[in-house]
Amino acid sequence: MVFGHAKAKATYSFVIATTMLDLNTAAGNETVQQLHSAACQTIRKNDAEFDRLLRQAEKDKLPHVTGIGWAKSKDNFVAGFLKWLNSQGLEGNPKKYKLGLWLGEAEDPQSGLFDWCVFVRFELDK
């Protein structure tokens, strides 16, 4: 969906994986940051509207809420994201948000290969 020149009001990011991501540890925090950064860079390259909104959000220092989740398989990533959105009190009206997502596979030295996905949702002013 094309949003023209809608402006972002807030940004919500959710990182979910098939391994536990612990923000209370340096390694867990670093993994979440790396996954989020890699996903955003890739989405920016492939989606000009996402890039514009992310630049605007960064420039305007908009609120950015981040959450993490765990799922048994990548088939459960969307359900985990929707549950997290619900916990944030967000509605799913497609006229009011722009969603970007990217998924991949990574390796953890302790637990081996795992699947992951980053969802980034912009709340829009239109």
N, C-alpha and C positions, 0 to 999 in steps of 0.2 A: 504494500500500500504506500502511495506517495503522500507525504505530509507537507510538501511545499516548504514554507518557512516557519513551521511550528517551532516553538522554543521549548527546551527541556526545563522542567521545574525541579526535578529530582532524579536521581539515578539509583537503581537497585541492582546489585550484582549477587549472583548465587553460584557458588562453585560446589559441584557434587561429584562424588567419585565412588568407585567400588572398593576403596580402601578408606580407612579412617583418616580424616584430616583434622589434626588437633591444633587449634590456634593458640593453645597454652604452651606450645613448645616452639623453639626457634625453627626447627626443621619443618614442622607442620605449617607454621606461618610463612616460611620461605616457599614451600611447595604451593600454597594457595596463591601467593603473590606471583610466582612464575607462571602458573596455569592461567591466571587472570590476565596477566600482561601478554602472554603469547596469544591467547584467544582474541583480546582486543586488537592487537596488531593485525592479526589475520582478517578479522571482520572489517576493520578500517580499510584495508586494501581492497576488499571486495564489495563494500557498501558505502557509497559517498554520503548518503543521508546519515548513517550511523557515525561516520567520521565527523561530519559537521556537528551533530548533536553532542558527541563526546568532547570535541574541541570547545564547544560552547559551555558545556558543563564544567570542564576544567578551568576555563577562563573566568567564569562567573562564580567558581568555587561553590557549586550547588551541593546540597546534602547528598551524600552517597552512603547508602545502607548496604552492608555486605553480610551475606549469610553463607553457611556451609552445610553440606548434607552428605549422608552416606546412603547408598542403595546396594542391594544384593546384585543387581545387574543393570546394564545401561538401559534396559527396557523400562526401568523404574525412574529414570532421570526426570522426565516431564512431570510425573506424579509428585515427586519430591519437590520440584520447583513450585508447582501449583500449591502444595501444602504450605510451603514457606511463604508464598505470596499471600495466602489466606491468613497466615499468622501475623502478617504485616498490615492486614486490613485493606488490601488493595483489590480493586475491582478489575475485571477483565475486558472492559469496553475497548475494542480495537481502535476506536476513533480518538482515544486519549493516551495511547502509548505506542512506543516503537520498541520492538524486541530484537535483539541480536543474540545468536548463540553459536558456539563452536564446540565440537567434541573431538576427543582424541584418545590416545593410549600413551601411557608413560610407565616408567619402571621405578619401583621403589627397591632399594638394596635389601630391605628386610622382608617385604611381602611380595616382591616380584611385580609382574605386569598388572596394571589396573587401568580401567576405563575412567574417563572424566568428562565433564561438560561444564562450560561456563555460560550462564544466561546473564545478559545485561538488558535491563528494562529502563527506558526513559519515560517518565511521566511527562506528558505534553500539556501545553497551555491551551490548545485548541479543543 
